[in-house]
């Protein structure tokens, strides 16, 4: 152990220091800790939002979605599906044609506009089946009626449950209803209710059999698009490029980020002020360190004079007070990280802070702990603590021995 470090540790642990100085040092440590904790928690929550929304978006849709420009119907879905599978080869995990059209659903209580999705239960690559909370994921009700699967929020709004009957109103050939072109009116039985965790999604989407949807909308061999899931999400750019080369107009190839760009753009905007906030918080902590060390220098002026008389040089005196500044900084950083990790763990385990799911897509504040952020913020704070220690340490190093010993 070096002499400057030994003396610095004695100064820090000394019980003879004034209570006021100890209080100021404690405030400095607490200021750094709260700043570190605040920034870490903010980034943890924003990462949690991004990861959760990405996961749910992919879970109930796909990595890549192909639709028609202007929501045009796409012909020859069987042949096109085979072409997509051949083009992607080992990149694709599943390719699922789907139909997605606007419709009106009516129960005995009220009517509601919905997005009606026609899918193949056998190779539907969404995870609706895993999120069924009532009934079954099946479109076979009985010989007279087809089955329909509703989101929980939509089912609650319509006051229906599994086994109840509803009526669907759909347009023929994407044309407004008229005497010559009346709407299709069909009755279905609710065979299942799902809950995705995203209230907006559950409020809007209903699922029926693909062939039933084709008949309702008079689509023959057409579909609305294809949901494609990849084996490796990191290959999404490569797969999208190949699909764009394969499928020209009117095919429209987009990945999950493009489809949900407003949400991801909002999340990115929330992260942009973080460096400024971090800078301001740490700047306040830096001034606290400077003030604390200056008061320490004043209190230890006599001791500095004695040390210099005994042979301590400027560099050693400088190092003593830099160590003290780093001690304050390191304690604050450790305490801040502990606070952030503890609060994050509590939220992760017990979901203490809930959210209105109809606004935020999720029911509680999501958490995603990224230790790279913790490391970056800690290193930045430590570096600034070092810089803050230099000025008071330099002042202490310049004190003349005789003046210091006479100082009272």
C-alpha positions in Angstrom: 0.0 0.0 0.0 1.4 3.4 -1.0 1.9 6.2 1.5 -0.6 8.6 -0.2 -3.3 5.8 -0.3 -2.7 4.9 3.3 -3.0 8.6 4.5 -6.1 9.1 2.2 -7.8 6.1 3.8 -7.0 7.4 7.3 -8.5 10.8 6.4 -11.6 9.2 5.1 -12.1 6.9 8.0 -11.1 9.4 10.7 -13.7 10.0 13.3 -12.1 13.3 14.3 -13.4 15.0 11.1 -16.1 17.6 11.7 -19.7 16.3 11.6 -20.5 19.0 9.1 -17.8 17.8 6.7 -18.9 14.2 7.1 -22.5 15.3 6.3 -21.3 17.1 3.2 -19.3 14.1 2.1 -22.4 11.9 2.6 -24.5 14.3 0.6 -21.9 14.1 -2.3 -22.0 10.3 -2.2 -25.8 10.2 -2.1 -26.0 12.8 -5.0 -23.8 10.6 -7.2 -25.7 7.4 -6.2 -29.1 8.9 -7.0 -27.9 10.2 -10.3 -26.4 6.9 -11.3 -29.5 5.0 -10.2 -31.9 7.4 -12.0 -30.0 7.1 -15.4 -29.6 3.3 -15.1 -33.3 2.8 -14.2 -34.4 5.1 -17.1 -32.3 3.1 -19.6 -33.5 -0.2 -18.1 -37.1 0.7 -18.5 -36.6 2.1 -22.1 -34.8 -1.1 -23.1 -37.6 -3.1 -21.4 -40.2 -1.3 -23.5 -38.2 -1.9 -26.7 -37.6 -5.6 -26.0 -41.2 -6.2 -24.9 -42.8 -4.5 -27.9 -40.4 -6.1 -30.3 -41.1 -9.5 -28.8 -44.9 -9.1 -28.8 -44.9 -7.6 -32.3 -43.0 -10.6 -33.7 -44.9 -13.0 -31.5 -48.3 -12.1 -33.0 -47.2 -11.1 -36.4 -43.9 -12.1 -38.0 -40.3 -11.0 -38.8 -41.3 -10.0 -42.4 -44.7 -9.3 -43.8 -45.6 -9.2 -47.5 -48.8 -7.3 -48.4 -50.1 -5.6 -51.6 -49.7 -1.9 -52.2 -52.9 -0.2 -51.3 -54.1 -3.4 -49.6 -54.7 -5.0 -52.9 -55.4 -8.7 -52.9 -52.5 -10.9 -54.0 -53.3 -13.8 -56.5 -52.1 -17.4 -56.7 -51.2 -17.7 -53.0 -50.2 -21.4 -53.2 -47.7 -20.9 -56.0 -46.3 -17.7 -54.5 -45.9 -19.3 -51.1 -43.8 -22.1 -52.7 -41.7 -19.4 -54.6 -41.0 -17.6 -51.3 -40.0 -20.9 -49.5 -37.7 -21.8 -52.4 -36.1 -18.3 -52.5 -35.4 -18.1 -48.8 -34.4 -21.8 -48.4 -32.9 -22.4 -45.0 -33.5 -18.8 -43.9 -37.2 -19.2 -43.4 -38.8 -21.0 -40.5 -42.4 -20.7 -41.8 -44.4 -18.9 -44.5 -48.1 -18.4 -43.7 -50.6 -16.8 -46.1 -53.2 -14.7 -44.4 -56.3 -12.6 -45.1 -56.8 -9.4 -43.2 -59.9 -7.2 -43.8 -62.1 -4.8 -42.0 -65.4 -6.1 -40.8 -68.2 -5.4 -38.3 -68.9 -7.8 -35.5 -72.2 -7.8 -33.6 -73.3 -9.5 -30.4 -76.7 -9.2 -28.7 -75.4 -6.1 -26.9 -73.6 -4.0 -29.5 -71.6 -3.8 -32.7 -67.9 -3.1 -33.2 -65.5 -2.5 -36.1 -62.7 -5.1 -36.1 -59.8 -6.5 -38.2 -60.9 -9.9 -39.3 -58.0 -12.3 -40.0 -58.2 -15.5 -42.0 -55.5 -18.0 -41.1 -54.5 -21.6 -41.5 -54.5 -23.1 -38.0 -52.0 -25.8 -39.1 -49.2 -23.4 -40.1 -50.3 -20.1 -38.7 -47.0 -18.7 -37.3 -48.5 -16.3 -34.8 -48.7 -17.4 -31.2 -52.4 -16.9 -30.6 -52.7 -20.6 -29.8 -50.3 -20.2 -26.8 -52.3 -17.3 -25.4 -55.8 -18.8 -25.4 -57.3 -18.2 -22.0 -60.8 -19.6 -22.6 -62.1 -22.2 -25.1 -59.8 -23.6 -27.8 -57.8 -22.4 -30.8 -60.1 -24.0 -33.4 -62.4 -22.7 -36.1 -64.6 -25.8 -36.2 -67.6 -25.1 -34.0 -70.3 -27.4 -35.5 -71.9 -28.3 -38.8 -74.0 -25.2 -38.9 -71.6 -22.5 -37.7 -67.9 -21.7 -38.1 -65.7 -20.8 -35.2 -64.1 -17.5 -34.4 -61.4 -16.6 -31.9 -61.6 -13.1 -30.2 -59.2 -11.0 -28.2 -60.1 -10.7 -24.5 -60.8 -7.0 -24.6 -63.1 -7.4 -27.6 -64.9 -10.3 -26.0 -65.4 -8.3 -22.8 -66.7 -5.3 -24.8 -69.2 -7.5 -26.7 -70.2 -9.3 -23.5 -69.5 -12.7 -25.1 -67.6 -15.7 -24.0 -66.6 -19.1 -25.4 -69.6 -20.8 -26.9 -71.6 -17.6 -27.5 -72.9 -16.7 -31.0 -71.9 -13.5 -32.9 -72.7 -12.1 -36.4 -70.1 -10.8 -38.9 -70.8 -8.2 -41.6 -68.2 -8.1 -44.4 -67.9 -6.4 -47.8 -67.9 -8.2 -51.1 -65.0 -7.5 -53.5 -63.8 -4.5 -51.4 -66.8 -2.5 -52.7 -69.3 -0.4 -50.7 -72.5 -2.2 -50.0 -75.5 -1.6 -52.3 -78.6 -3.3 -53.6 -76.5 -5.0 -56.3 -73.6 -5.7 -53.9 -75.1 -6.5 -50.5 -72.7 -7.3 -47.6 -72.1 -10.8 -46.5 -73.8 -11.6 -43.2 -72.6 -14.8 -41.4 -73.1 -16.1 -37.9 -70.2 -17.7 -35.9 -69.7 -19.3 -32.6 -66.9 -18.0 -30.3 -64.6 -21.0 -29.9 -61.8 -19.3 -28.1 -60.6 -16.1 -26.4 -56.9 -15.0 -26.3 -55.0 -12.4 -24.4 -51.8 -11.1 -25.9 -51.0 -8.6 -23.2 -51.4 -5.8 -25.7 -54.9 -4.4 -25.1 -55.0 -2.5 -28.4 -54.3 -5.7 -30.3 -56.8 -7.7 -28.3 -59.5 -5.1 -28.9 -59.1 -5.1 -32.7 -58.2 -8.6 -34.0 -60.4 -11.6 -34.5 -59.5 -14.9 -36.2 -61.4 -17.3 -38.5 -60.5 -20.1 -40.9 -58.6 -19.0 -44.1 -61.0 -20.6 -46.5 -64.0 -19.2 -44.6 -62.5 -15.7 -44.9 -61.9 -16.2 -48.7 -65.6 -17.1 -49.1 -66.7 -14.1 -47.0 -64.7 -11.6 -49.1 -65.1 -13.4 -52.5 -61.3 -13.8 -52.8 -61.1 -17.1 -54.8 -57.3 -18.0 -54.8 -56.2 -14.7 -53.4 -54.8 -13.6 -50.0 -54.0 -10.4 -48.3 -50.4 -11.3 -47.6 -47.8 -13.6 -46.1 -46.3 -13.7 -42.6 -42.7 -15.0 -42.7 -40.7 -16.0 -39.7 -37.0 -16.6 -39.9 -34.8 -19.1 -38.1 -32.3 -16.3 -37.3 -33.6 -12.7 -36.8 -30.1 -11.4 -37.6 -30.7 -12.5 -41.2 -33.7 -10.2 -41.6 -32.0 -7.7 -44.0 -30.7 -10.5 -46.2 -34.1 -12.2 -46.4 -35.9 -8.9 -47.1 -33.5 -8.1 -49.9 -34.1 -11.5 -51.5 -37.8 -11.1 -51.3 -37.8 -7.7 -52.8 -35.8 -9.1 -55.8 -38.3 -12.0 -56.1 -41.5 -10.1 -55.7 -42.1 -6.9 -57.6 -45.1 -4.6 -57.7 -47.8 -4.9 -56.3 -46.0 -6.9 -53.6 -44.9 -4.8 -50.6 -42.1 -6.3 -48.4 -41.6 -4.9 -44.9 -40.0 -6.1 -41.7 -41.5 -5.7 -38.2 -39.5 -2.5 -37.5 -41.0 -0.8 -40.6 -44.5 -1.8 -39.8 -44.2 -0.5 -36.2 -41.9 2.4 -37.0 -43.9 5.0 -35.0 -43.5 3.0 -31.8 -39.8 2.3 -32.3 -39.1 5.9 -33.3 -40.8 7.1 -30.1 -38.6 4.8 -28.0 -35.4 6.1 -29.8 -36.5 9.7 -29.1 -36.9 8.8 -25.4 -33.3 7.7 -25.3 -31.8 10.8 -26.9 -32.0 13.1 -23.8 -30.4 10.5 -21.6 -26.8 11.7 -22.2 -27.8 15.2 -21.4 -29.6 14.1 -18.2 -26.6 12.0 -17.3 -24.3 14.9 -17.9 -26.3 17.3 -15.7 -26.7 14.9 -12.9 -23.0 14.0 -12.8 -22.1 17.7 -13.2 -24.0 18.5 -10.0 -22.2 15.6 -8.3 -18.9 16.9 -9.6 -19.5 20.3 -7.9 -20.3 18.4 -4.7 -17.0 16.6 -4.9 -15.1 19.8 -5.5 -16.8 21.5 -2.6 -16.3 18.6 -0.3 -12.6 18.3 -1.1 -12.0 22.0 -0.7 -13.5 21.9 2.8 -11.3 18.8 3.5 -8.3 20.8 2.3 -9.2 23.6 4.7 -9.7 21.2 7.6 -6.5 19.3 6.9 -4.3 22.4 6.2 -2.3 21.9 9.4 -1.8 18.2 8.6 -0.7 19.1 5.0 2.0 21.4 6.5 3.2 18.7 8.8 3.4 16.2 6.0 5.4 18.6 3.8 7.7 19.3 6.8 8.3 15.6 7.1 9.3 15.3 3.4 6.0 14.8 1.5 6.3 16.3 -2.0 3.6 18.0 -4.0 2.8 14.9 -6.0 2.1 12.9 -2.9 -0.2 15.6 -1.4 -1.9 15.8 -4.8 -2.4 12.0 -4.9 -3.8 11.9 -1.3 -6.7 14.2 -2.2 -7.3 12.6 -5.6 -7.7 9.3 -3.8 -10.3 11.0 -1.4 -12.2 12.3 -4.4 -12.2 8.9 -6.1 -13.3 7.3 -2.8 -16.4 9.5 -2.8 -17.0 8.8 -6.4 -16.6 5.0 -6.2 -18.9 4.8 -3.1 -21.5 6.8 -4.9 -21.2 4.7 -8.1 -21.5 1.4 -6.1 -24.4 2.6 -4.1 -26.2 3.9 -7.2 -25.7 0.6 -9.1 -27.0 -1.3 -6.1 -30.1 0.9 -5.8 -30.8 0.6 -9.6 -30.3 -3.2 -9.6 -32.5 -3.7 -6.4 -35.4 -1.6 -7.8 -35.1 -3.3 -11.2 -35.2 -6.7 -9.6 -38.2 -5.8 -7.4 -40.1 -4.6 -10.5 -39.1 -7.6 -12.5 -40.2 -10.1 -9.9 -43.3 -8.4 -8.4 -44.5 -6.0 -11.1 -45.0 -3.2 -8.5 -45.6 -0.5 -11.0 -48.5 -1.2 -13.3 -49.5 0.5 -16.5 -52.8 1.1 -18.3 -52.5 -1.6 -21.1 -54.8 0.3 -23.4 -52.2 3.1 -23.7 -48.8 1.3 -23.3 -49.5 -2.1 -24.9 -48.4 -3.8 -21.7 -49.8 -4.1 -18.1 -46.7 -3.3 -16.1 -43.4 -1.4 -16.4 -41.0 -3.7 -18.4 -37.4 -4.2 -17.2 -34.4 -5.2 -19.3 -31.1 -5.0 -17.3 -28.2 -4.2 -19.6 -24.8 -4.4 -17.8 -23.1 -2.6 -20.6 -25.0 0.5 -19.7 -24.1 0.1 -16.0 -20.4 -0.2 -17.0 -20.5 2.8 -19.4 -22.3 5.1 -16.8 -20.0 3.9 -14.0 -16.8 4.5 -16.0 -18.1 8.0 -17.1 -18.9 8.9 -13.5 -15.6 7.7 -12.2 -13.7 9.7 -14.9 -15.6 12.8 -14.0 -15.0 12.2 -10.3 -11.3 12.0 -11.1 -11.4 15.3 -13.0 -13.4 16.9 -10.1 -10.7 15.9 -7.6 -7.8 17.5 -9.5 -8.5 21.2 -8.7 -8.9 20.8 -4.9 -5.9 18.4 -4.9 -3.8 20.9 -6.8 -4.7 23.7 -4.3 -3.7 21.4 -1.4 -0.4 20.5 -3.1 0.5 24.2 -3.5 0.1 25.0 0.2 3.4 26.2 1.8 4.4 24.2 4.9 5.0 27.2 7.2 1.7 28.9 6.3 -0.1 25.6 6.6 1.3 24.9 10.1 0.4 28.4 11.3 -3.1 28.1 9.7 -6.0 28.0 12.2 
